[in-house]
Amino acid sequence: MTPPTCARPTESRLPRELSFDADDWLILASYWHPIALVRELEDKPLGVTLLDAPLVIYRAGEDIVVADDLCPHRGVPLSMGKGNGQTVACAYHGFQFGHQGQCVRIPAHPDSAIPSRLNLRTYPVVERYGLIWTCLRPQDNEDISIPSMPHWDEAGFQQINCPWIDIAGFAGRQVEGFIDVAHFAFVHTETFADPDNPVVPAYMPKMTPYGFEAEYRSNVGNYPIGQSERGRPDFEWLRHFRVHVPFTATLEIHFPDNGRLVIMNAASPVSAKKTRMFAPMCRNFDTDLPLQDVYDFNLKVFEEDRALVEAQKPENLPLDPSLEVHVVADRSSIAYRRALRNIGLSQFFTA
């Protein structure tokens, strides 16, 4: 497994406040990452950060534009400006930018030609799973490699986009926590897990071109505590993890009566020490229940995980297997770290 190949362009610039090792950053910037919920973006420009790079998102008619959050004229963030659904206007001198980041108006000189150097540096955009995705170092003619999500577009499945959550920790640690099957009985006892059932049955990850998959079977249910009567005492729960390096994983949970719940854990690396976690979901049961109930329950689960991720030391994710101790239940964690090593990331990952 290798990272997306792309020649280092001459105009490629590392972020001014870089929290990653430079070579690691160049690898990570070659992948697609989510940066916002589509529903967040209205007429007003939206400022976000990806891999230490400040970005602005704005609407230009039917298109969404992602660009460096910097007016080329005098360096003011465009996210401070105003939008009208067609352009974004800088808060300092009112320069307007439209489709593909082109400067379309200079109010002080409305009849003068506009220098091409005033056009914004933009990045490709894809809307998928209710998220806005971008890539900071795309390769020319490269196929868009956004992680797949089972059942999202299938009939009978409800599409859900929980509000994102910010985590003061590294994306690799957050993803590793999501795929960890041994922490349920100790971390999620207020939401769905059984503190008296900590045993991890045997499972074996399978490496794939995009990362790895793992099927984990147990009798630990996935209903909210207090609703266990809806399950079956003898039901064997199958959790199917699909991990897409570097920072996306999906979990498909098999419920009774052919019910399916799919959760995508898309950890967007704001920096080496901050992560914005997006969680699109789809399910083919309980589709008539209020979405707010789904948001509230999953926020509790996310908060339980966040407390542990933010407390871990070292903050970075060591890819050298000798730097931490492992047990059999950690097979998914070991496979994840191997997959990250395989795309060329440094052994002691992040700055």
C-alpha positions in Angstrom: 0.0 0.0 0.0 1.5 3.3 -1.0 0.3 7.0 -0.6 -1.2 8.8 -3.5 1.7 9.7 -5.8 2.1 13.3 -6.9 5.1 15.3 -7.8 5.9 18.0 -5.3 4.7 21.1 -7.1 6.9 24.1 -7.2 4.1 26.2 -5.7 3.6 23.8 -2.8 3.9 25.6 0.5 4.0 24.2 4.0 1.8 26.0 6.5 3.4 28.8 8.5 2.6 27.2 11.8 3.5 23.6 11.1 2.8 21.0 13.9 3.6 18.0 11.7 6.9 16.7 10.5 7.3 18.2 7.0 7.5 14.9 5.2 4.5 13.5 7.1 2.6 16.6 6.2 3.3 16.1 2.5 2.0 12.6 2.7 -1.2 13.5 4.6 -1.9 16.4 2.3 -2.1 14.0 -0.6 -5.3 12.5 0.8 -8.9 13.7 0.9 -10.2 15.0 4.2 -13.6 16.3 5.3 -13.6 20.0 6.5 -17.2 20.9 7.1 -20.8 19.8 7.0 -22.6 20.9 3.8 -25.4 22.2 5.9 -23.1 24.6 7.8 -22.3 26.6 4.6 -24.7 29.4 4.0 -24.0 32.7 2.2 -21.5 33.7 4.8 -17.9 32.4 4.2 -16.8 29.7 6.6 -13.3 29.5 8.0 -11.8 26.1 8.8 -8.3 24.6 9.3 -6.9 21.4 7.7 -3.4 20.1 8.5 -2.5 23.6 9.9 -3.6 25.3 6.7 -6.3 28.0 7.2 -9.0 27.6 4.6 -12.1 29.6 3.6 -15.2 27.9 2.2 -17.8 29.9 0.3 -20.6 29.5 -2.2 -20.4 30.7 -5.8 -23.8 29.8 -7.2 -24.1 26.0 -7.5 -20.4 25.6 -6.7 -18.6 25.4 -3.4 -15.1 27.0 -3.4 -12.3 26.1 -1.0 -9.3 28.4 -0.9 -6.5 29.7 1.2 -8.1 31.9 3.9 -6.1 34.9 2.8 -6.8 37.9 0.6 -3.9 38.3 -1.8 -4.1 42.0 -1.6 -3.3 42.7 2.1 -3.4 39.4 3.8 -6.7 39.6 5.7 -8.6 36.3 6.2 -11.5 36.1 3.8 -13.5 34.3 6.4 -13.9 37.7 8.1 -15.6 39.0 5.0 -19.2 38.8 3.6 -20.8 36.4 1.1 -23.9 36.7 -1.0 -24.1 33.1 -2.3 -22.2 34.2 -5.5 -19.0 35.8 -4.2 -17.0 36.5 -1.0 -15.9 40.0 -0.3 -12.8 40.9 1.8 -13.5 42.8 5.0 -10.6 45.2 4.4 -11.0 46.6 0.9 -14.0 44.8 -0.4 -12.3 42.8 -3.1 -14.7 40.2 -4.4 -13.9 36.6 -5.4 -16.2 34.2 -7.2 -16.0 30.9 -9.2 -12.7 29.1 -8.9 -11.4 31.8 -6.6 -11.2 34.4 -9.4 -11.1 38.1 -8.3 -14.1 39.6 -10.0 -14.2 43.1 -8.6 -11.9 45.8 -7.0 -14.3 48.4 -5.7 -11.6 51.2 -5.7 -11.0 50.6 -9.4 -14.2 49.1 -10.9 -13.2 49.7 -14.5 -9.6 48.6 -14.4 -8.2 45.2 -15.5 -7.8 42.7 -12.6 -4.3 41.2 -12.2 -4.3 37.4 -12.3 -2.2 37.4 -9.2 -5.3 38.5 -7.3 -6.9 35.1 -7.9 -7.1 32.8 -4.9 -5.3 29.6 -4.5 -8.1 27.0 -4.5 -8.4 23.3 -3.8 -10.7 20.6 -5.3 -14.1 20.0 -3.6 -16.4 17.0 -3.4 -19.7 16.8 -1.5 -20.2 13.3 -0.1 -22.1 11.9 2.9 -23.3 15.4 3.8 -19.6 16.6 4.1 -17.4 18.9 2.2 -14.1 17.1 1.3 -10.9 18.6 -0.1 -7.3 17.7 -0.8 -4.4 20.1 -0.4 -2.0 18.3 -2.8 -4.1 16.6 -5.5 -2.4 14.9 -8.4 -3.4 15.8 -11.9 -5.8 13.3 -13.4 -5.9 11.4 -10.1 -9.1 9.4 -9.3 -10.9 10.9 -6.3 -10.3 8.5 -3.5 -12.8 9.4 -0.8 -13.5 6.5 1.6 -16.7 4.5 0.8 -19.6 4.2 3.2 -21.7 1.0 3.0 -25.5 1.5 2.5 -25.4 5.3 2.4 -27.3 5.5 -0.9 -29.4 2.4 -0.6 -33.2 2.5 -0.4 -34.6 2.2 3.0 -31.6 3.7 4.8 -31.9 7.0 6.7 -29.0 9.4 6.2 -27.9 11.2 9.4 -25.2 13.8 10.0 -24.4 14.3 13.6 -22.8 17.7 14.6 -19.0 17.5 14.6 -17.0 17.4 17.7 -13.6 18.9 18.4 -11.0 16.9 20.2 -7.8 18.2 21.7 -5.8 15.3 20.5 -4.2 13.7 17.4 -6.5 12.2 14.7 -4.5 8.9 14.7 -5.2 8.4 18.4 -8.9 9.2 17.9 -9.3 6.7 15.0 -7.4 4.1 17.0 -9.9 4.6 19.8 -12.8 4.2 17.5 -11.6 0.8 16.2 -10.6 -0.5 19.7 -12.9 -3.3 20.8 -11.5 -3.8 24.3 -12.5 -0.4 25.8 -16.3 -0.7 25.7 -16.7 -2.2 29.2 -14.6 0.6 30.8 -15.4 3.7 28.7 -19.0 3.4 27.5 -20.7 2.1 30.6 -23.0 5.2 30.7 -24.3 4.7 27.1 -24.4 1.1 25.8 -21.7 -1.2 27.2 -21.8 -3.8 30.0 -19.1 -3.3 32.7 -19.3 -6.9 33.6 -18.5 -8.1 30.1 -15.0 -7.1 29.2 -13.9 -10.2 27.3 -12.8 -9.7 23.7 -13.5 -12.7 21.5 -10.8 -13.7 19.0 -10.8 -11.7 15.7 -8.3 -11.2 12.9 -7.9 -8.1 10.8 -7.4 -8.4 7.0 -5.2 -5.9 5.2 -6.7 -4.2 2.2 -5.4 -1.8 -0.5 -7.0 1.1 1.5 -6.1 0.0 5.0 -7.7 -3.1 6.6 -11.0 -4.7 7.7 -11.9 -6.5 10.8 -15.1 -8.5 11.8 -15.7 -8.7 15.5 -18.4 -10.8 17.0 -19.6 -10.7 20.6 -22.7 -10.6 22.8 -22.1 -6.9 23.8 -25.2 -5.1 22.4 -25.4 -1.7 20.9 -28.7 -0.4 22.2 -28.7 2.6 24.6 -28.8 1.4 28.2 -32.4 1.1 29.2 -33.5 -0.1 25.8 -31.9 -3.6 26.0 -35.3 -5.2 26.0 -35.5 -4.5 22.3 -32.6 -6.9 21.7 -32.3 -10.6 22.1 -30.4 -12.3 24.9 -28.8 -14.9 22.6 -28.1 -12.5 19.7 -24.5 -12.4 18.4 -23.6 -8.9 17.4 -21.3 -8.5 14.4 -19.3 -5.3 14.1 -17.6 -4.9 10.8 -14.8 -2.3 10.8 -13.4 -0.9 7.5 -10.4 1.4 8.1 -9.2 3.8 5.3 -5.9 5.4 6.0 -5.0 7.8 7.2 -7.9 8.9 9.4 -11.3 7.4 8.3 -13.1 4.3 9.5 -16.5 2.9 9.1 -18.3 0.6 11.5 -21.2 -1.5 10.3 -23.2 -3.0 13.1 -25.6 -5.9 12.5 -28.7 -5.5 14.6 -31.5 -8.1 15.1 -34.0 -8.6 12.3 -31.5 -7.6 9.6 -31.1 -4.1 11.0 -28.0 -2.2 10.0 -26.3 0.8 11.4 -23.3 2.3 9.7 -21.1 5.0 11.4 -18.4 6.8 9.6 -15.6 8.1 11.9 -14.0 10.8 9.7 -11.2 12.4 11.8 -10.2 15.6 10.1 -6.6 16.6 11.3 -6.9 20.3 12.1 -3.4 20.1 13.4 -1.2 17.4 15.0 -2.9 18.2 18.3 -6.4 19.0 17.3 -9.0 16.9 15.5 -12.5 17.7 14.2 -14.5 14.4 14.1 -17.3 14.1 11.6 -19.8 11.2 12.0 -22.2 10.5 9.1 -24.5 7.6 9.9 -27.1 5.6 8.1 -29.6 3.0 9.3 -32.6 1.0 8.1 -34.5 0.9 11.4 -36.0 3.5 13.8 -36.2 5.9 10.9 -39.2 7.7 12.4 -37.5 8.7 15.6 -36.4 12.3 16.2 -32.9 13.1 14.9 -32.1 15.0 18.0 -32.3 11.8 20.0 -29.6 10.3 17.7 -27.5 13.4 18.1 -27.8 13.4 21.9 -27.0 9.8 22.3 -24.0 9.8 20.0 -22.6 13.0 21.6 -22.5 11.1 24.9 -20.6 8.3 23.3 -18.2 10.7 21.6 -17.6 12.6 24.8 -16.7 9.3 26.6 -14.1 8.7 24.0 -12.8 12.2 23.9 -11.9 12.3 27.5 -9.5 9.4 27.0 -8.0 10.6 23.7 -7.2 14.0 25.2 -5.5 12.3 28.2 -3.2 9.9 26.3 0.5 10.3 26.4 2.4 10.7 24.2 -0.1 12.8 22.2 1.3 11.4 19.0 0.8 7.9 17.7 4.0 5.9 17.8 4.3 3.6 14.8 7.3 1.8 16.1 5.7 -1.3 17.7 8.4 -1.4 20.4 7.4 2.0 21.9 4.2 0.7 23.6 3.0 -2.7 24.9 0.4 -4.7 23.0 -2.0 -7.6 23.8 -4.0 -9.9 21.6 -7.1 -7.6 21.8 -5.0 -4.9 20.1 -4.9 -6.6 16.7 -6.9 -3.7 15.1 -4.6 -1.1 16.6 -1.5 -3.0 15.4 -3.0 -3.3 11.9 -3.8 0.4 11.8 -0.3 1.4 12.8 1.1 -1.0 10.2 -1.1 0.6 7.5 0.1 4.0 8.5 3.7 2.9 8.3 3.0 1.4 4.9 2.1 4.8 3.4 5.5 6.2 4.5 4.7 8.0 7.7 7.5 8.4 10.3 8.0 5.8 13.0 7.2 8.3 15.8 4.3 10.0 14.2 3.6 13.8 14.4 5.7 16.5 15.9 
